[in-house]
Amino acid sequence: MRVLAGFLFGVVLALSMLIQPVFAEDEEVDAAVAEGDEVAPPPAAIYLPLKPAFVVNYGGAGKLKYIKAEVSVRLDSSDAANSVRHHLPYIRNNLVMLFASQTNESLDSQVGKEALRQDALAEIRKILMQEDGQEGVVDVFFNTLIVQK
């Protein structure tokens, strides 16, 4: 029984090495190479987490309400990543102020959370352009977004 299981495992492993998925992108690259064109590899995305997580109270007077957000920034170059790292205190400050300015209504819906994400993206882009004339911020992601009302 063990020998049969080992044999079947070997066959499956050998077959999986022979079978390769075909993607349309691979066919385009093969066609370009056949024509003699150089194909540049797509730029590698750089994901930079803004650590530690943001924990901010929001909503003004009354019962304390909190947002906890773990944020990552997607960048298209190491220069942009270095710029984000260099201006991290400024970026964190402005994001804290942005999160603190939220209301229950703005955080109740998926549309409001997406608007917050877009506002955070715009804020980071604004800071990098203002300070370094640097572009390269592709997107901002909430790895975690917890709202306690």
Steps between C-alpha positions, in 0.01 A plus 500: 500500500784742584678419177184567300445832677862600436470401135179701455657800669798478264274479194294800611817698572648415160179595320470828687851593382409425139174692494545877494214745491482721192409863543419755230781719631749216447385466140548875442851484644583196284371682188704811582815295556443314171483835319825610661342765722638550847246442772544701816388324815216670681621715789490319830256645748641615831271473801598710799305452823458815708582362842382510774127478434298819532274512808300821498192625682245673277158658505549795733326539837305225669582135526853416390514320165810348346641405164783252471653490154797304371604676181733394219609711206567356154785679322648466154865571580756485774537880473134540591543251786797697632300819477214346700742375763668840522170687544330237716447729803326757278293230326399340831400837645276585206343152497428523874326833439307352207385199704408720798278719281270210406138467613279200566320569173822499298614169650166313494506403134743335264480811282612715794792269579607506135480881506725498809749277316498733200548803728799329665648427156453862392658626823812284460534598134462869593774479766750326272435743215521802730817389681701317232319550171472121513230293335476125526230431756280249322248418771423481870354192666335445835636167621273542802230758562319462832241753613382498863194717559 
